[in-house]
Amino acid sequence: MRRMAHARRDLSDDGGLAPEIGWSEPGSFGWGVFHERHPRLVRQLREDLPLGAGQAEALDALVAETLGGVVAPMGADAVEWEGWGQGRFGRPWREASFLWAESCFYRRLLEAVGYFGTGAWRGVDPFGPAKEAELQGSVVDEELAALDGLGDADVDEAQRRDALLAASLWGNRADLGFLMTAGGAGASGDSAGHGLVADDRAQLWAHLERRRGGLVIVVADNAGRELLPDLVLVDHLLRGGLAAQVVLHVKPQPYYVSDATTDDVVAALRRLRGAGTEAAAQVGRRLWECAAEGLLVVRAHPFACAPSAYTGMPEDLAAEFAGAALTVLKGDLNYRRLVQDRHWPATLPFAEATAYFPGPVASLRTLKSEVVVGLEPGTVRRMDAAGAPWRTAGTHALVQFRS
Ligand SMILES: O=P(O)(O)OC[C@H]1O[C@](O)(CO)[C@@H](O)[C@@H]1O
């Protein structure tokens, strides 16, 4: 894969860049992910799947390796990782950045359960049972039923679109990996903008109006309760002509527990189309037709599972983003990759952190890890003074945009 000219900026020759966020410092956020969340995830997989002894042992060995060993080589089929390895194979896991190590963990987890093997588990999503339970749950019924109210005559267009944006934004809290952590999620926001630490909604809508009828790319994050409101928002953009075409980027393989794959898009569209309430079912039917007409396209680029920032994106992807009226990146991991997962000052302008991105870009993210940029100094002071872990608790969110 050819990389863009500035690709070197996100690797380890950090000239002028803030240090990468690590995970091995006891008490750091990443330390908790590796020492608490990953063992819990492995226990959950044993409950969800009838794993054989070999699979269970491979999972336990992976957790142990991350906590005290060196990064073992990957299977021969991990072709992309020859480039993505960044010289880290054979080196202690604790030396790798949080972003690289976490991404590598999920790839190796798939190997452990046989996802890439030649046996019966090939291609089986180990997170499938959890995703399915969430998608079929009654909470989703309630969330879809709420759509009916948005069609009411007394709801104006601005209210409607802010409600849809808020649903997509806060849907990002419904991340199965995150919810697996005690204390994950808490207070939440609403369509009035409560809970936002950065709020570029007005600029975002104005930009979409100006570029009405263009291509909008949505880089999806989680399946289920995040993807459903994402799709409803996509339907709104297409229906109102703000977008002539939407390309939905998903992961080519299961990742970070509940990240959406093409299978998950299919499941979500089927769930919408079969919804018991009319407004949701109509969205499902419309999007189904849009897919048939090429107005809604799903793409699964290998770089979606790369362990590095978008600064190193391959040229084909950069060209695609350059041609879009807007690219919307959903969620925390995409944000880490967009601004690079570094100890930036929180007041570093979003436009500066994303200056390299080849087209207009927006982020809809609930804060679930340490990095953040683009905040007003007063906001940072106020949030820090409150004493709560606002950067990682999922209680706050942001809408950021650069034209
Ligand atoms: O689903 P999201 O919003 O990308 O969140 C995933 C996040 O969860 C974590 O795995 C732990 O919070 C982060 O490292 C990661 O950024």
The ligand as an ORCA input file, in Angstrom:
! r2SCAN-3c Opt
* xyz 0 1
  O     -16.058      2.606     20.019
  P     -15.194      3.797     20.173
  O     -15.960      5.028     20.441
  O     -14.232      3.948     19.057
  O     -14.385      3.560     21.466
  C     -13.403      2.624     21.555
  C     -12.564      3.060     22.665
  O     -12.665      2.132     23.653
  C     -11.387      1.916     24.143
  O     -11.018      0.674     23.662
  C     -11.333      1.976     25.570
  O     -12.129      2.999     26.021
  C     -10.554      3.022     23.602
  O      -9.284      2.655     23.633
  C     -11.157      3.192     22.299
  O     -10.766      4.377     21.752
*
